[in-house]
Amino acid sequence: MSANQLTCHETLSISNHRVFSSDLNEHNTVFGGRILSMADDTSSIAASQAIRQVQVTATMDHMNFIAPFVMQDAMLFESYVTGTSHRSLEVFVKGLGEHLLTGERFVGFTCFVTFVTVSNPADPPLPEIVPETEEEKFLCSGYADRLIERQRDRDYQKGLFKHLNLD
């Protein structure tokens, strides 16, 4: 590997959280906004470990809530970088659950979070990300397509903003 390459594993951020009643909504499942906040927190650590520069959250997309977290569950957040470009980097976040009384594990959600460096251009240049596991290879292989999709969405948003009423 060259000096400006990192493996996904070198950017890995893991956090654990036990579900408490203060995390729950009226359905007795973890409030989606709480999950979004925690996903942003852990993904920002993965981004920082990858580039060691000041960056900000630009987008959170492909958020898929798959199974709810409830009382007596633990939530495990795994985040790692799956791609970089000139100023942006994409972080994959996987939320795993574990029923603490049975040990059964499940996937609660997945999403991608994009960060942008404050400096323009990035200084130093962002590293190339090298996948190693089958999961990492699969996710990293789709990075270029997701990058194009985000550009299309940004173009759409520019048109949308022109039509928003600010009164």
Secondary structure, 3 states (H helix, E strand, C coil): CCCCEEECHHHCEEEEEECCHHHECCCCCECHHHHHHHHHHHHHHHHHHHHCCCEEEEEEEEEEECCCCCCCEEEEEEEEEEEECCCEEEEEEEEEEEECCCCCEEEEEEEEEEEEECCCCCCCCCCEEECCCHHHHHHHHCHHHHHHHHHHHHHHHHHHHCCCCCC
